[in-house]
Amino acid sequence: MQYRKARLDEVQEVAQVCADAFEDYPYLSMIASNLKNPEQYKEFVLALQEVLVRLAIKQDSCLVAEKDGRIVAAAILQHQTISMLNYLQNGATKLFSFISITKLFKYFNFVEESERHLEDSAEYDWYLMMLAVTPDYQRKGIGSLFLLEGVEPFVRSTGGHSLGLITNRDYNVPFYEKNGYKQCGYKVLTYETHKLGNWPFVKSLDA
């Protein structure tokens, strides 16, 4: 596979990979009932991913993995705090056609609570906000290769020494552990009637 930074003209393609990979992820699916029209959930997820991908590309922190000329995985990283204004400037206002401002901000606050759990549990240089593998390439080792050969070398190239991340699915815990990530806590978060596990991980990249 080949690893590189994503380009702005690839926003839609990369966002589609992310949307397909995370469509049924509880972190996202729990918001479906908050939408003005729950039947537009897939469209909302794609629109949200486009915002995240566009912002990450502009900050030189969106990586992709290519196989046979096709983008099969994507990673969104953060090295600095992203403000609500940053999101709004990169298309978040389009999300208001799917969800009210109040409910969207409530969701973003929940996301921040999840990330604060990691911040309170460990020290790290970079945050892996998302690691997405397109569905037909999942469970083929793509995620591990991308982490070890693409994402981590990128962090090191910037002078970074550690990488933090969060997962909200218990079956992802063994995946990160086998790739050298250390679990540094566990917490159950509440969003309306939904209960969501929050597993923070961190890995030193100095070894």
C-alpha positions as CSV (number, residue, x, y, z in Angstrom):
1,M,0.0,0.0,0.0
2,Q,1.0,3.6,-0.4
3,Y,0.4,6.3,2.2
4,R,0.2,10.0,1.7
5,K,-1.7,13.2,2.7
6,A,-5.1,13.6,1.2
7,R,-5.8,16.5,-1.2
8,L,-8.6,19.0,-1.2
9,D,-10.0,17.6,-4.5
10,E,-10.4,14.3,-2.7
11,V,-12.7,15.5,0.1
12,Q,-15.8,13.7,-1.2
13,E,-13.9,10.4,-1.9
14,V,-12.2,10.4,1.5
15,A,-15.4,11.4,3.3
16,Q,-17.3,8.5,1.6
17,V,-14.7,6.0,2.9
18,C,-15.2,7.5,6.4
19,A,-19.0,7.5,6.2
20,D,-19.1,3.9,4.9
21,A,-16.8,2.7,7.7
22,F,-18.6,4.5,10.5
23,E,-22.2,4.5,9.4
24,D,-23.3,2.0,12.1
25,Y,-20.8,3.3,14.8
26,P,-22.8,4.0,18.0
27,Y,-21.0,7.3,18.4
28,L,-22.9,8.4,15.3
29,S,-26.0,6.2,15.1
30,M,-27.2,7.4,18.4
31,I,-27.8,10.9,16.9
32,A,-30.2,9.6,14.2
33,S,-33.2,10.3,16.3
34,N,-32.2,13.9,16.7
35,L,-32.3,14.6,13.0
36,K,-35.2,16.5,11.4
37,N,-35.7,13.5,9.2
38,P,-34.1,10.3,10.5
39,E,-34.3,8.8,7.1
40,Q,-31.6,11.2,6.0
41,Y,-29.1,9.7,8.5
42,K,-26.7,8.4,5.8
43,E,-26.7,11.8,4.1
44,F,-26.0,13.5,7.4
45,V,-23.1,11.2,8.2
46,L,-21.6,11.9,4.8
47,A,-22.0,15.6,5.2
48,L,-20.4,15.5,8.7
49,Q,-17.5,13.5,7.4
50,E,-17.0,16.0,4.6
51,V,-16.6,18.8,7.2
52,L,-14.1,16.8,9.2
53,V,-12.1,15.7,6.2
54,R,-12.0,19.1,4.6
55,L,-10.7,20.7,7.9
56,A,-8.1,18.0,8.4
57,I,-6.8,18.3,4.8
58,K,-6.4,22.1,5.3
59,Q,-4.4,21.4,8.4
60,D,-2.2,18.8,6.7
61,S,-3.5,16.1,9.0
62,C,-5.6,13.8,6.9
63,L,-3.8,10.7,5.6
64,V,-5.0,8.1,3.1
65,A,-3.9,4.5,2.3
66,E,-4.1,3.6,-1.4
67,K,-4.2,0.1,-2.8
68,D,-4.2,-0.5,-6.6
69,G,-4.9,3.2,-7.1
70,R,-8.0,3.2,-4.8
71,I,-8.3,5.0,-1.4
72,V,-9.1,2.1,1.0
73,A,-8.5,3.8,4.3
74,A,-8.2,7.3,5.8
75,A,-7.0,8.8,9.1
76,I,-7.8,12.1,10.6
77,L,-5.4,13.5,13.1
78,Q,-5.4,16.5,15.4
79,H,-2.4,18.4,16.8
80,Q,-4.3,21.4,18.1
81,T,-7.7,22.3,19.5
82,I,-10.3,22.9,16.8
83,S,-12.8,25.6,17.6
84,M,-16.5,25.6,16.6
85,L,-15.6,28.5,14.3
86,N,-13.2,26.2,12.4
87,Y,-16.0,23.7,11.8
88,L,-18.4,26.4,10.7
89,Q,-15.9,27.9,8.3
90,N,-15.5,24.4,6.7
91,G,-19.1,23.6,5.9
92,A,-20.7,22.8,9.3
93,T,-23.5,25.2,8.5
94,K,-24.7,22.7,5.9
95,L,-25.5,20.3,8.7
96,F,-28.2,22.6,9.9
97,S,-30.4,21.3,7.1
98,F,-30.3,17.9,8.8
99,I,-30.3,18.9,12.5
100,S,-31.1,21.9,14.6
101,I,-28.3,24.2,15.8
102,T,-29.1,23.3,19.4
103,K,-29.0,19.6,18.9
104,L,-25.8,19.7,16.8
105,F,-24.0,21.8,19.5
106,K,-25.3,19.4,22.1
107,Y,-23.7,16.5,20.1
108,F,-20.4,18.4,19.7
109,N,-20.4,19.0,23.4
110,F,-20.7,15.3,23.9
111,V,-17.8,14.7,21.6
112,E,-15.7,17.1,23.6
113,E,-16.6,15.2,26.8
114,S,-15.4,12.0,25.2
115,E,-12.1,13.6,24.2
116,R,-11.6,15.2,27.6
117,H,-11.7,11.7,29.1
118,L,-8.6,11.0,27.0
119,E,-7.0,14.3,27.9
120,D,-7.5,13.6,31.6
121,S,-6.2,10.0,31.4
122,A,-2.9,10.4,29.5
123,E,-0.4,12.8,27.9
124,Y,0.1,12.6,24.1
125,D,1.3,14.8,21.2
126,W,-1.2,13.9,18.5
127,Y,-4.8,12.7,18.6
128,L,-6.1,10.1,16.2
129,M,-9.6,11.3,15.7
130,M,-10.6,8.7,13.1
131,L,-9.1,5.6,11.5
132,A,-11.5,4.4,8.8
133,V,-11.2,1.4,6.5
134,T,-13.7,1.0,3.7
135,P,-16.0,-2.0,4.5
136,D,-14.8,-4.4,1.8
137,Y,-11.2,-4.1,3.0
138,Q,-11.9,-4.5,6.7
139,R,-10.5,-7.5,8.7
140,K,-7.7,-7.9,6.2
141,G,-5.0,-6.2,8.2
142,I,-5.3,-2.9,6.4
143,G,-6.0,-1.0,9.7
144,S,-2.9,-2.3,11.4
145,L,-0.6,-1.7,8.4
146,F,-1.9,1.8,8.0
147,L,-1.3,2.6,11.7
148,L,2.2,1.1,11.8
149,E,3.4,2.1,8.4
150,G,1.5,5.3,7.6
151,V,0.0,7.1,10.7
152,E,2.7,6.5,13.2
153,P,5.6,7.4,10.9
154,F,3.7,10.6,10.0
155,V,3.5,11.6,13.7
156,R,7.2,10.9,14.2
157,S,8.0,13.0,11.1
158,T,6.5,16.0,12.8
159,G,8.5,15.5,16.0
160,G,5.7,13.8,17.8
161,H,6.4,11.2,20.4
162,S,3.0,9.8,21.3
163,L,-0.4,9.2,19.8
164,G,-3.7,9.1,21.7
165,L,-7.1,7.8,20.5
166,I,-10.5,6.7,21.7
167,T,-12.7,3.8,20.7
168,N,-16.3,3.3,21.7
169,R,-16.6,-0.4,20.8
170,D,-15.3,-3.1,23.0
171,Y,-14.2,-5.3,20.1
172,N,-11.8,-2.6,19.0
173,V,-9.9,-2.9,22.3
174,P,-7.9,-6.0,21.3
175,F,-7.1,-4.4,17.9
176,Y,-5.4,-1.4,19.5
177,E,-3.7,-3.5,22.2
178,K,-2.1,-5.8,19.6
179,N,-0.7,-2.8,17.9
180,G,1.0,-1.6,21.0
181,Y,-1.5,0.9,22.4
182,K,-2.1,1.0,26.1
183,Q,-5.5,1.4,27.6
184,C,-5.6,4.2,30.1
185,G,-9.1,4.2,31.5
186,Y,-12.7,3.4,30.8
187,K,-15.8,5.4,31.3
188,V,-19.5,5.1,30.4
189,L,-20.8,8.3,28.8
190,T,-24.4,9.2,28.6
191,Y,-26.1,11.0,25.6
192,E,-29.8,11.4,26.2
193,T,-31.0,7.8,26.6
194,H,-27.9,6.2,25.2
195,K,-25.0,4.7,27.1
196,L,-21.7,4.6,25.4
197,G,-18.4,3.0,26.5
198,N,-15.3,5.2,26.1
199,W,-11.9,3.5,26.0
200,P,-8.9,5.9,25.8
201,F,-5.6,4.6,24.5
202,V,-2.1,6.0,24.1
203,K,1.1,4.8,22.5
204,S,4.7,6.0,22.9
205,L,6.4,6.2,19.5
206,D,9.9,6.6,20.8
207,A,10.7,2.9,20.9
